[in-house]
C-alpha cells in the first residue's frame, strides 16, 4: 500500500526528507553490467518469491 504524496508532504512525516522521498528516481543496472561484465544468473526477486521458499503461497 502506498502513501499519497500529499500526505507525505505533511510537516513532520518525513521532515526535511519529504521532497526526496516523494520523487521518482528511475534506476538501471546497465552501468553495473557494463562495468563489471555482470549478468544475473539467478531468478528475479519476484520469481524467487513465487517459488514459495520464503513463505507458503496460499
ZIZIJO-V743427 format. One line per field, one symbol per residue. phi: phi as a letter, one per 30 degrees, with the letter a starting at -180 (. if undefined). A space follows every 50 residues. Layout:
phi->???
//
This chain:
phi->.cceedddddejdbiddedddddccdbbcddddddcicbdccddeddddd didcadcc
//
